Amino acid sequence: MVVAGLWAGACGGEAETTADGDRATSRAKRTPTEEQTPKTKPSPSIDFGHGTAVLHGASDVRVELEVARTAEQRAFGLMLREELAPEAGMVFVFPGATSGGFYMKDTLIPLSIAFFDDKGEILKILDMVPCKREPCKIYYPDAIYTRALEVNKAAFDRWEVTTGDSIELDL
């Protein structure tokens, strides 16, 4: 089944899958100022929620989260961040199932992402690298998911969390 208009935006852009299966990208136009580039909050106009996750892999790992629920929050994601604490991440919560990809334009730090379903099962983990200029790679999970968790690159490996493990959210 092909669903029209399915998209997932994060880390600086949106990736869309059209009804005929073609994938296209668009990027919101942003002109960040010095005030918009602190390490903990990228923009005074975007207020992310907070929560925690417990990753159930070889052992349980607790991760402090920022929560991106709105389209604007998901589109901005971790753009312009200079660092991310070792046991921290951002969870992207979608209003329904999606298969869209993630885009790293204007994201300054390498990230790993786990795509998972509404039961918390991890369907796919990918490593992503920053992109300074177009064209930027779009990272597709080739799976239908409802949430995605971004953390520092290789954190899932360090925590021994893999596909098939689970994520329990407290948002």
Secondary structure, 3 states (H helix, E strand, C coil): CCCCCEEEECCCCEEEECCCCCEEEECCCCCCCHHHCCCCCCCCCCCCEEEEEEEECCCEEEEEEEEECCHHHHHHCCCCCCCCCCCEEEEEEEEEEECCCEECECCCCCEEEEEECCCCEEEEEEEECCECCCCCCEECCCCCEEEEEEEECCHHHHHCCCCCCEEEEEC
